[in-house]
Amino acid sequence: MTMLAIFGALAMGAVFGFLLQRGNVTSCNVIENQFRLRDFTVLKVMGTAIVVGGIGVLLLVDTGNSKYYVKDANMLAVALGAALFGVGMVVYGYCPGTALGAIATGSVHALVGALGMVAGAILYALSFDWLKGHVLNVWALGKVRLPDLTGVPDAAWFIVLAIGAGLFFRWVETSQPKRA
Amino acid sequence: MTTITHDIARDVPRSARLDWSPYLVGAGIGILSWIAFGLFGDPLGVTTAYSRIASLFATPLIGVDAVAQNDYWKSMPLKWDYGVWFLVGIPFGAFVSAVLSGTWRLELVPEVWKDRFGPSVTKRFIAAFFGGAVIMYGARLAGGCTSGHGISGGLQLALSSWLFLGVMFTTGLVVSAIMFRKF
């Protein structure tokens, strides 16, 4: 990589980390309280990022300035992995990205959990051959997108997502008690 | 609770202590995604690069040969690519933000955890380590995390990513309800 590309990647990561910290999602308390339905910060950040990001990326792809990078729909592996991820996120109190941000804001327990993440990555690598034979190829549908699967065009998905998110956020803002 | 937060906030310069709206932050991450797709050709993600780096830690544990011959690390060798430098940037940006907003502080046991499981640092560290191991194993099995699947995959309307989002949130709600239930 050129120095410019390295600097660009570092800057992208730094802006991402800055935004995560400013949005309070590097706080374990905020993430735990999302799953306890007492604080909707995580859903607000993710929902807005998906709608705003998705509309822009759709335009970039439609104008030939980007392509899609869709992950394989290995349905069994994704479902099992996501379930484990949900368990880990509640017990740890972070996801992998917010954990790295939290370490830099002084959360020592986030650092301990990051060592656990290294252990998890090593265990995964060691069990990879078995998983490849028994789990990863079960219900493997390939790089499928919802518009292809349903015949409903991208734009319609985003109109529904944007309106749905807007209504949901309005409901959250008006019904959630204000907390310090 | 309100007054305590307010008193701490008063010591910090007014301009710096403003928390940004989660909608503003979400929109910022969305715009960052445009740049990631359009300019770098590499959607935002964290755990792929994390796996590459984990091979460094694996070497003293299982040996150079075992790492070199591992099929997973063959497909995902340690290389200093976009994803790894992006990963290095995250703590840097979070640190700058925490210092500027006056919110940098050592945290051994978070409040929510302390209220439920007590102040034991050992207990919290063991849970964090275990939770970290489970979350990364799950992320690799699913092929991504909250960033790669949740945001980057979600905004591409990928079937895999929306399955991930649905199962992850549902499981999290159930585990949280069990963990924080009142006795």
Interface residues (C-beta under 8 A of the other chain):
Chain A: M1 A5 I6 G8 A9 L10 A11 M12 G13 A14 V15 F16 G17 F18 L19 L20 Q21 R22 G23 N24 V25 T26 S27 C28 N29 E32 N33 F35 R36 L37 T41 K44 V45 M46 G47 T48 A49 I50 V51 V52 G53 G54 G56 V57 L60 V61 N65 S66 K67 Y68 Y69 V70 K71 D72 A73 N74 M75 A77 V78 A79 L80 G81 A82 A83 L84 F85 G86 V87 G88 M89 V90 V91 Y92 G93 Y94 C95 P96 G97 T98 A99 L100 G101 A102 I103 A104 T105 G106 S107 V108 H109 A110 V112 G113 A114 L115 G116 M117 V118 A119 G120 A121 I122 L123 Y124 A125 L126 F128 D129 L131 K132 V135 L141 K143 V144 R145 L146 P147 L149 D154 W157 F169 R179 A180
Chain B: M1 T2 I4 T5 H6 D19 W20 P22 Y23 V25 G26 A27 G28 I29 G30 I31 L32 S33 W34 I35 A36 F37 G38 L39 F40 G41 D42 P43 L44 V46 T47 Y50 S51 I53 A54 S55 F57 A58 L61 I62 N70 D71 Y72 W73 W80 D81 Y82 G83 W85 F86 L87 V88 G89 I90 P91 F92 G93 A94 F95 V96 S97 A98 S101 T103 W104 R105 L106 E107 L108 V109 P110 E111 V112 W113 V121 R124 F125 A127 A128 F129 F130 G131 G132 A133 V134 I135 M136 Y137 G138 A139 R140 L141 A142 G143 G144 C145 T146 S147 G148 H149 G150 I151 S152 G153 G154 L155 Q156 L157 A158 L159 S160 S161 W162 L163 F164 L165 G166 V167 M168 F169 T170 T171 G172 L173 V174 V175 S176 A177 M179 F180
